Amino acid sequence: MENSSKIKNQELHAILNLLFLAKKLDLSGNKPDFLHRRISRRMSVTKTNNHQEYLAYLQNNSLEIEALQDILTINVSHFFRNSFTFDYLDKIIIPKIINTKLKAKKPVLRIWSAGCSTGEEAYSIGILIDNYLRKNDLIMDVSIFATDIDIKSLAYAKKGKYTAESLKETKLEIITNYFSQLEGKYKILPRIKKMVHFSTFDLLNSHQYAPEESIYGDFDLIFCRNVLIYFNKEYQEIIFNKLNKSMNTTSLLVLGEAEEPPGEYEKRFHKESIYFKIYQKTQALTANLKFVQ
Ligand SMILES: C[S@@+](CC[C@H](N)C(=O)[O-])C[C@H]1O[C@@H](n2cnc3c(N)ncnc32)[C@H](O)[C@@H]1O
């Protein structure tokens, strides 16, 4: 049974502080209800009776710090998650971006998967772009920067080897063309693996606005899906400030199904299509901001 007594601010602060000291992981901007639920789960597993007892257990047990970190940084993902969004990207967005760039004689495509977890999102977009370029006999220099705060997830992502479960929303044709099967696992083609550069990046770190590997940001397409939902408005705005700085007037931002631009960003961004969580900077405001800056 999960512990249902409400966690006191002081206890929560002490638990998060321990995690910060041990792992340099700042989770203080997460929604308290979410933190409470997850900590309660660890309390039932460790059979500790109250938050004080759990805190003492945590102080003396480095394995529990690992377990708590794992349960607080949720890394669930799969290929083509919310497949309707990926269908729209495939049929409408990718052709539009690629053809606009080729017309402007800029055959370079820069994408950022922010909060990429185990890499499925970054590889999914890589597959769709590769498929489009091949079908239309086009050449483009494609770089996908995929970042996360969780080192373990990134290590898994870099292997490019997945279970059948992570392909549950993937079309058979794509599985056949883009994966090789080995001992019950599905390995992504080396050609797609090469397109994606994985690195650690904390979306709440105020010193860096884009991943170092990308040098200057300025992405054509950014994915930040199922990350904002874990944070309160203040932290969502910090993250959005970063995404905003890495976008130009034509860049597109894909959010998760349950997410939207927080606070003032609601006015500064509009939906590219009424049906999908794909956003663009609002032109008039962007133009005004140029004068203000
Ligand atoms: C639920 S996963 C989303 C994965 C993928 N974007 C998707 O939608 O399938 C959320 C990811 O956000 C990452 N995350 C949480 N806080 C972060 C932070 N401050 N900076 C970067 N990544 C963070 C977690 O480690 C986790 O891998």
Ligand as a Chemical Component Dictionary entry (heavy atoms), coordinates in Angstrom:
data_LIG
# 
_chem_comp.id                   LIG 
_chem_comp.type                 NON-POLYMER 
_chem_comp.pdbx_formal_charge   0 
_chem_comp.three_letter_code    LIG 
# 
loop_
_chem_comp_atom.comp_id 
_chem_comp_atom.atom_id 
_chem_comp_atom.alt_atom_id 
_chem_comp_atom.type_symbol 
_chem_comp_atom.charge 
_chem_comp_atom.model_Cartn_x 
_chem_comp_atom.model_Cartn_y 
_chem_comp_atom.model_Cartn_z 
_chem_comp_atom.pdbx_ordinal 
LIG C1  C1  C 0  8.684  11.051 -20.529 1  
LIG S1  S1  S 1  10.273 11.336 -21.158 2  
LIG C2  C2  C 0  9.872  11.990 -22.762 3  
LIG C3  C3  C 0  10.608 11.296 -23.880 4  
LIG C4  C4  C 0  10.200 11.710 -25.276 5  
LIG N1  N1  N 0  10.346 13.132 -25.463 6  
LIG C5  C5  C 0  8.787  11.283 -25.571 7  
LIG O1  O1  O 0  7.871  12.104 -25.593 8  
LIG O2  O2  O -1 8.565  10.080 -25.770 9  
LIG C6  C6  C 0  10.796 12.784 -20.266 10 
LIG C7  C7  C 0  12.297 13.002 -20.316 11 
LIG O3  O3  O 0  12.606 14.303 -19.824 12 
LIG C8  C8  C 0  13.856 14.221 -19.185 13 
LIG N2  N2  N 0  14.073 15.377 -18.297 14 
LIG C9  C9  C 0  13.500 15.639 -17.103 15 
LIG N3  N3  N 0  13.993 16.783 -16.596 16 
LIG C10 C10 C 0  14.901 17.246 -17.484 17 
LIG C11 C11 C 0  15.754 18.375 -17.519 18 
LIG N4  N4  N 0  15.772 19.273 -16.528 19 
LIG N5  N5  N 0  16.568 18.541 -18.589 20 
LIG C12 C12 C 0  16.556 17.647 -19.607 21 
LIG N6  N6  N 0  15.775 16.550 -19.631 22 
LIG C13 C13 C 0  14.959 16.350 -18.594 23 
LIG C14 C14 C 0  13.768 12.902 -18.414 24 
LIG O4  O4  O 0  15.049 12.430 -18.057 25 
LIG C15 C15 C 0  13.052 12.025 -19.440 26 
LIG O5  O5  O 0  13.950 11.267 -20.193 27 
# 
loop_
_chem_comp_bond.comp_id 
_chem_comp_bond.atom_id_1 
_chem_comp_bond.atom_id_2 
_chem_comp_bond.value_order 
_chem_comp_bond.pdbx_ordinal 
LIG C1  S1  SING 1  
LIG S1  C2  SING 2  
LIG S1  C6  SING 3  
LIG C2  C3  SING 4  
LIG C3  C4  SING 5  
LIG C4  N1  SING 6  
LIG C4  C5  SING 7  
LIG C5  O1  DOUB 8  
LIG C5  O2  SING 9  
LIG C6  C7  SING 10 
LIG C7  O3  SING 11 
LIG C7  C15 SING 12 
LIG O3  C8  SING 13 
LIG C8  N2  SING 14 
LIG C8  C14 SING 15 
LIG N2  C9  SING 16 
LIG N2  C13 SING 17 
LIG C9  N3  DOUB 18 
LIG N3  C10 SING 19 
LIG C10 C11 SING 20 
LIG C10 C13 DOUB 21 
LIG C11 N4  SING 22 
LIG C11 N5  DOUB 23 
LIG N5  C12 SING 24 
LIG C12 N6  DOUB 25 
LIG N6  C13 SING 26 
LIG C14 O4  SING 27 
LIG C14 C15 SING 28 
LIG C15 O5  SING 29 
# 
